[in-house]
Amino acid sequence: MNYDSMSDAELKQYFLKHRGDQAAFQAYLDRVNKRPRRIIARPDDPDFDEKVQAAIRQKLEVRRNQSLSDSDFDRT
């Protein structure tokens, strides 16, 4: 199986359907671990809670929009 030719979403779906495929799981973990990590706030930041909550809301909004666009795609 050529995991490099798969998109992140395809690889994730593949390993979720083939949970015994350790190579697929490792390929996905390697890919995820190569992504840059964005620091939202440091623990001593006075606005820590506000920044974390804003980041969570933003992530939920992105997922909600993706879900809506996926359902729009299914209707066509």
N, C-alpha and C positions, 0 to 999 in steps of 0.2 A: 504494500500500500504506500502511495506517495503522499505523505502528510503535508509536505511543503507546497503541493499544488492546491491544497484546500484552504479556503478562507478560515478565519478564526471561528466563525459561526458553524461552518461545515464540520470542522475538526471537532468542535465541542459536541455537536449532534452525533457525530460518528462514535466518539468514545462513550457517550451516554447510552447509545444503543449497543455498543460492543464493550461492555465494562471489563471483560476479561482481557482486552487488548492493552497490555501494559505499555507497549511501544507508542500507541496512540495517546494514552494518558500522559506519558513522559513528554511526547512531542508538544502536547498542549501546555503542560506546565513550563517547559522550556520557553515556549513562545510568550506566555504570560509573564514570566520572570524577566524577559528581555525588555518589556515595556518600561518606559520611564515612569517613575512614581512622582505624583504631584503632592507636595506638602500643603495641606489645607491650613493648618495652624499648629503652632508649637504649644506644648502643655502650659507654658507660663504666659501665653497670650491672653490678655484680659478679655478679648472677644472670642475666646476658644469655642464656647457653646454655640454662639451665634454663627460663627464661620462653619462649624461642623454641620449644624442644622441646615444652613444655606446650601452646602455641598450635597447633602442628602436630598433636599428638595430638588436641586438641579438634576441630580442623577435620576430621580423618580420621574421628573418631567421628560427627560430624554427617553427613558424606557417607555413612558406612556405614549409619546409621539411615535416611537418606533412601532409600538404595538398597533396604534391607529393606522399608520402607513402600511403595515403588513396586512391589516384587515382590508384596507382599501385595495391593495394589490390582489387579494384573494377574490374580490368582487368583479375584477375585470376579466 
